[in-house]
């Protein structure tokens, strides 16, 4: 079903270019924010308070023994996209302490996106552990034409996180954590053709939660990924972000 059809069902009056989505793919309406959120990792502040979350409820691989409750919200303005994650979790760790490190092995949330309607043009993967340490690349396919986003450019992204940078030993008991960031649109255009967020524009994307080297590994997705083992690098299964 195209994003236009999905939005018609939802009653959202936005005309879009035709977007072909896979079976079960999700669509999220991204609200334009009149006031930029303060980047402080607080989930229930304005303007997030009135923005509906998306939920990461699909598992890849074997059914996980630990399934955290994961939500994310996205907003935009004329200069940036804003993202915040909230995770009700256990078995939390963060040991990667340098940019472009192995953050996916920690308690990690990930935003994979193509800044436009065609995922075969390549995609960004912005992966961030619970301590705010990140990996940020652009690539055509997994491991093909990989271009790391420079440390200089990543420094332009404001990041906030509720847990310490290093979480070791692992927190076994229940803990809720958040990460939040402001992603300037100007950065993206240095690595790929980017459609600026604006009413009626659409990006393709998926959101993930993982913890490969935690004591209870798991791989969760927002929009379903039909693949027999965990693999987040499958842009054919991306859903749609539609800018209001």
Secondary structure as UniProt FT lines:
FT   HELIX           3..10
FT   TURN            23..24
FT   STRAND          27..32
FT   TURN            43..44
FT   TURN            46..47
FT   HELIX           48..50
FT   STRAND          54..55
FT   STRAND          58..59
FT   STRAND          69..76
FT   STRAND          80..89
FT   STRAND          92..94
FT   TURN            99..100
FT   HELIX           103..105
FT   STRAND          108..114
FT   HELIX           119..121
FT   STRAND          123..129
FT   TURN            130..131
FT   STRAND          134..139
FT   TURN            142..143
FT   STRAND          147..148
FT   HELIX           151..154
FT   TURN            155..156
FT   STRAND          158..161
FT   STRAND          167..171
FT   STRAND          175..184
FT   HELIX           185..188
FT   TURN            189..191
FT   TURN            199..200
FT   STRAND          202..210
FT   TURN            212..213
FT   TURN            215..216
FT   STRAND          219..221
FT   HELIX           235..237
FT   STRAND          239..243
//
